[in-house]
């Protein structure tokens, strides 16, 4: 029996830790990248599944669901590069246009310095008041002091090309300022007894963004900036199959970040590496009753990487969608994205900074879809690391389809 796989479905996302924990995180990181052989094997398996999906398996009504919440890693350093966010697996029907606007606010505290040249593991408020210089950071390895809040406005366009293809364009503008959410974040963290200890020692409502590598400043500013344009991202998604009662829906997305300029000066240097990036993401989803499981994995090839920053960034998303009705879904998802800092250029004496630890974030939210209008609401919370992720992200996403 031939599988009916409709491609045009409607779119329905401080203190140093004990050494035992550091070892555990490093083990996690080493297991994150996907090897070349594994990628080849995965590609062959997917090709076989797509061929089998047309022979003897009846199509499910909707393996795509509404998709995961479209929010990813908003750690300030990651804003320089092409980073993927969860996408809906199924492509738009031919001729359909989807326009969405997303606003997110991310609150970040990082204040951990390690290295033989640094007498104190943290930077004090007195040092901040006196003005931070290279002398406050390790002369070897990485050091960072971030007390930032970023507001990100994202405009996203998607257009159905037909035959399962969908083209996309993303353009975002980011503002850097003092932490208006600081007191609220502290109240929430205190409620759950998980307050970042570095917040106790710092004055609320400041903006500071300093990252040093081997005594050289990568970013060093205490001056806020408004609506700085990120590099535009072009994407193409191919829905390989809508799946069936047994097989999942599968899509492949490729993306290209085009650098607007060399980004040698601030504030553009806060949101761009000045290089083009390319990447891919494999999307898989499967509906079982009212529950839809979503999985996404891929990597970014970082232009100009291999020095201060890595040359490859890997990402993984997994989530469950509970569809309480055809219009309403509740989402829980996790994301794991590698650190952008280059561990190969980090001396062993400064590895306690945990720059190699991936970003592990949980996201919870709600999705509504009407005939033309849709809305996403949610928040993300770092559930493991304090040294390499953003403490909390709040966001909403509004979309219209014609």
PyMOL commands that set and color helices and strands:
alter all, ss='L'
color gray80, all
select helices_A, chain A and resi 19-32+36-52+76-80+125-130+134-136+182-191+197-199+268-270+343-345+348-353
alter helices_A, ss='H'
color red, helices_A
select strands_A, chain A and resi 97-112+142-162+165-177+208-213+216-221+225-229+232-241+249-258+277-288+291-301+312-323+328-337+359-369+373-382+392-401
alter strands_A, ss='S'
color yellow, strands_A
deselect
rebuild
show_as cartoon
